[in-house]
């Protein structure tokens, strides 16, 4: 009763007013943190959606960097549990770009193929292939990368700056275009960033769990792109050595050493995995596949060579190349072009100013931040990873990437072949991280300084107007610079996509990837085919303007890892290989070709897909009707093989019909008299090519030559012919490349040019005849 009059503040309550205030403040902080996280999530998802859209809309047929096809082929192989391709007799006709041929008695058919690249990144792409949505992997990698940039930037500065940094990443032409491709650069950067974030968590929380994850991620990155991961990790390695030395000096060395061992062990495990993979595919743990492919391709100065291109790579060339790449990144390909680079320089300046304030004691704000972390809550004897130290480490990434790439000739080669002009300096992709981190710091810092200045000089309403005007003008300038930076590469890549779309049009219309086939010319039946050819599966011969490679440059035309899909794509490379492929596949054959010069899809070509037949019998007779080009006044006809030729007298007509025949005894023209050479030009035993050459001559000596080339096989008393022959219309020469390819009546030719042809097969005394017509008027 005596205490009834006591004050409320004297009652022993389970909580105090101060604790209520503290909890209320905590609730406010939690709400603010949630808002920041949601904003960062929204920005990251938006970045991922933009990258996915670019992959779908800008690169539906991939870029002209044909390495995409290599990674996707490997991804498909991994889904089937394969590290090797086993093409058997098809090896030379289906060898994918950047695959090594390895002859081994233990492999089916005695040969196996493996890629020059590690399977690490293809394993990520395989996740998308498994569900039929590979482009979502690209968007997912971009979104995760943006989220990791937010976290890392927030660890150095604050969450608002982190959100801006994630947004800046989405304003980087290099990030957007390269992330929208099936290449290893963006996934490796994602792994490197994951390592960085976990490294920070491990140091600031003294967490062995984060340390293990950090080591696993950098190990995975090392497996994917060893040199790229090493350059990114070098500043962190430098920091860890400093931390270990300092910890040893102050008496906490064992605790810190144990954590860094937790980082190192998973990394070393992946190094062991890399060496084991090398041993499996190359036979030597120290020989990387890319070195097995091109022994002089790699890091270092001296002679560098790949696929016929070689150079003496000197430090001077390396420095010159690095300066050019630096100019490209900081003025065009980085976040907001040159405007973002200026913002990053401002951010570095503000960060140095912050460090100086902390070091001199002039700025106490934030100076104690994260000075008490790890070791079970006990105070650390030294600040292992302060904000300023982490800023220095991230800034060091920029230097290590550029200095390290001076020692690698890849950028020089990429500038030479034009790929960097289209996709940016992708070997320096990791340098985007410090650019966006410090760029965001510069933008946010300038905004805050402007806000404080405006509120000191003007009233509240006037200050808001001033700040809004500054932000609006800055946004307009930044937007204009960004659009200008992305405009040229976008247009150049879009032009190539349009040309690729028109190139692949006849293949898409044929519907090979979705049986049954819908060829424009129906099958003529088993009597003229390869004996029971499979009409539900196709074989497509394609040209090889870059050499004997499949999926290079036509990387959309990729084979299934087992070469058992609805279509097999094979290089059209002479009679012997063509017949080998036909006999080994037993599929319905087609020839894909084009009229024009292949210039990396920079210029359009006129494509054509032709249904083929293999005509087999004692005699294959052919009839070819050719239009006389305007201005012609004489004509000559020749039949040719590698054994010789015969010339025939032919009258000048508007439409000249040539009847010619191929038998085991030779090739000859039947409706014109022989003017020179044997009655029948011998056809060699085995496989070879037969040519019908018709040349028109004009008043001033100008010529137009029709050249028809048929692949033939002579065996005993039977001859096999791949029909129709390849036809080219050549100006001022009797033999030309794809520039003169006949692709049907809709092609761009001289006036008067036209081609019609058909063939008949004669077997036995019964003179059984089969007509096979491929005409074009």
C-alpha positions, 0 to 999 in steps of 0.5 A: 500500500505504501508504494501505491503513490510511486511514479510509473517510472519507478515500476520494474517494467519488463522493458524501458522507454529507451528500449522502446525507442531502440526497437522503434528505430530498429523497425524503421531500419528494417523497413528501410532495408527491405525497401532497398532490397526490393528496389535492388531486386527490381533493378536486377530483374529489369537488367535480366529482362533487358538481356533476355530481350536482347538475346531473343530479339537482337541475337536470335541466330547468335552473333558472328562470334562463332564460339557461341556454337562451341559452348552450346554444343558442349552444353548439349553434350553434357546433357547426354553425359558426354565429354567427347563427340564420336562421329565415326566416318563423318569426322571430317564433315561434321567437325565443329568449330574449335573442336580437336580431332583425336584418333584413338583405338578405344573410341567408336570409329577410332576417332573422338572430338573434344572442345578447346573450352572447359565444360564449366560454363556449358554446364550453366547453359545446359540448365537452360537447354534442359528445359528448352529455354536457354536464353533465360540462363543469360537473363538469369546470369545478368540479374544475379550479376547485377544483384551481386554488384548491389551487395558489393557496392553496399558493402563499400558505401551504402545500399542506395549507392548499391542500387545505382551501381546495379542500374549502371551495370544495365547501362553498359553496352559491353555488359548488355551485348556480351551478356546476351551471348552464349559466351563465357565472359558474363558467367565468369564475372558472375562467379568472380563477383560471388567470390568477392561478396562471400570473401567480404562476408567471410572476413567481416563475420569470421565465417568459415561457411562463407569462406568455403563458398568463396573458395568454391566460386573462385575455383569454379571460375578458375575452371571456366576461365583460369586467367580471367579468374586469376586477374580478378582474384589478385587484389583479393589475394594481396589483401589476404596476404596482408591480413595474414601477416597483420593477424600473425603480428597481433596474435590472432594469426591462427583464426585468420589463417584457418579462414583463408585455408577454408577459401583456398582448399575448395579453390585448390580442389577445382584446380585439381578438377581442371588438371584431371579434365586436362588429363582426360581429354588431352592426355596430359594434366598440364596441357590445356585443351586450348593449347592442344588446339593451338600450341602458340595461343595463350598468355605471354609474349613472343610468337602467337598463332592460331589457325594460320594467323601469327604475330610476334607479340611484343610488350609494345603491342600489348601496351598499345592494345591495352590503351586502345581497349581502355579507350573503348571501355571508358568512352563507349562500352562502359556504363553511360560511355564517357559520362560514366567514366567521369562519374567513376573518377569522381567516385574514386576522388570521394572515396579517397577523401573519405579515407583521408578523413578517416585516417586523419580523424577529420571525418569520424562519420562511419570511421568505426563502421565494421571495426568489431566483427568476427571472432565470436563477437570479440573485438578484432585487434585490427580492421581486417576489411574496412570499407576503405580497404574493400574500396582499394581492393575493388579498384585494384581489380581494374588495374589487374585486369588491364595490366594482366591483359597486356600479357595476353594477345587475345584483345589484339586478335579480337581487334583484328578480326572485328569481334571487339568492334561488335561486342566490345572489349570482352576480355576486360569484362571484369573491369566493369565492376569497379567502373559501376561501383565507383561510378555509382559512388560518384553519382550519389555523392554528387547528388548528396553534395548538390542537395546539401549545397542547395538547402544551405543557399535556398529555401526548401522549395527552391532547393528541391527545384534546383536539385531536380533541375540538376538531376534532370540535366544530368539524366538527359546528358547521361541518357544521350551519351548512353544511347549514342554509345549503344547505337552503333554496336546495336545497329551493326549487330542488328544488320548482321542478324537481318542478314543471317535471318535471310540466309537461314530462311530456306532452312527454316521454311524446310522445317528440318528441326520439326519432322516430317519434312516439308521440302519444296521438291518431293522425293522421286522414290527409292529407285533413284535414292541411296536404297531405302533413304530415310525420308523423315530425317535430313542430311544438309550439305553446307558451304565452308567459307572459313575452312573445313568447320561445321557451325562456322560461320553457320553456327545455328546449324549445329548437330546433335551430340549423337549425330542422330537428330532430325537433321545432320549438317555436313560440310560440302567438300568434294565428291569423296567426302560427300559420298562417304557422308551419304552412305554413312547417314542414309538420310534424305540429302539437301544442298544449302548454298548461297550466291555472293561473298560471305563477309561475316553477315555484313553483306547479304547473300542469296540462299538456296536449299536444293533437294538432292538425289543419288542417281545410280545405274549403268547410264545417267543422262542429263539435259541442260537448257541454258539462256544466252546472256544479252550481247553474246554472239558465240558459244562453246561447250566442254565436258571435263574430268580430271582425266581431260576434256572434250570440246563440242561445236554448238550453234548460237541460240537464245536457249541452248539445250545440251544433252550429255551422259555419264557412264562407267566409260566416261562423260560425253555430249550426245547432241553436238559433234565433237570438235576436240578431245576424246569421244568420251572423257574418262571418269576415274575409278572411285569418286571424282567430279564431272563438269559441263562448261558452256561459255558465251562470248560477247562482241568485245571478248567478254565472257559468261560461263555456265559451269555445272559440277556433278559429284560422281562415283564409278564402281565396276559397271555402275555409276552414281551421280549426286543430282542436280549438279552445282551450277555457277554462272561466272563472268570473265572467268570459266570458274568462280566461287559462290559469287556466281552461284546459281540459286534459282530463277529469282537470283540476281543475274545478267539479263538472259541468264537462265537454267533448266535441267533434268536427268534420266537413269538407265538400268539393264537391257530393259532400259528402265528410265526414271525422270528426275527434274530440277528446273528453273526458268 
